Structures are given as C-alpha cells and as structure tokens.
Amino acid sequence: MRYARLFVPYRGYWDISVDLDSIDGGYHGYQYTCIVLGSGAEITCYKDEFEFVD
C-alpha cells in the first residue's frame, strides 16, 4: 500500500491508499484498487487520477 492524493476528491476525501499489487490494465490505462482514507471505501482509480505523496 502506498499513500496518494486524488486530483478530484471522492465524496469530500482527498487521501487514498493505493494497493500496488492490484494493477489491472483497462481502457484508460492502469487501474488500481484504492482505499479512501477517512471513509474506508474501496474504489477503483486510474493512474492519472492521483499522485503519490510518500
């Protein structure tokens, strides 16, 4: 898991934890399973939707 920040917030949350082992090729490029910090929601996010902060 690696910490990242979304470029567009998900339901008011900016910070996510990215599961680097969940890489899956998709139409828009590589997508990851991400956990939204603060809400605990599991979302799918694409590599162009966030930047790593650590």
Secondary structure as UniProt FT lines:
FT   STRAND          2..10
FT   TURN            11..12
FT   STRAND          13..26
FT   TURN            27..28
FT   STRAND          29..36
FT   TURN            37..39
FT   STRAND          42..46
FT   HELIX           47..49
FT   STRAND          50..52
//
